Amino acid sequence: MSARPFNQVITSFRFGTLNDDLTKALQELTNKCADTGRAGSLTLSLTLKPGKGGQIEIIDDIKMKLPKEERGTTLMFATPEGNLQRDDPRQLKLDGLRSVDQETGELKKVS
């Protein structure tokens, strides 16, 4: 007796909708992995429950672990009062600094 190939059996689960769900999940996972350059996973779990009349109930569960996008961070400085701010409170200020506008070339006073 030869075993029926797995791919033939699985296409009949839930009248073919399991196969459709897996196809969509694999496509989503593939795109996310390609976009992020990070790994992800797709897991299909099948639970088989035998019944009294020779039938077998099959419960499927699809789990997908999508890769997370890389997020930036923020650097801030703590003040003596325990507050956070963008500027280093220990950095001395230089008076009279000017910057050049990149588009017009005009000098701007930096405050």
Secondary structure, DSSP 8 states (H G I E B T S, - for coil): -----HHHHHTTGGGGHHHHHHHHHHHHHHHHHHHHT---EEEEEEEEEE-TTS-EEEEEEEEEE-----------EE-TTS-EESS-TTS---TT-EEE-TTT--EEE--
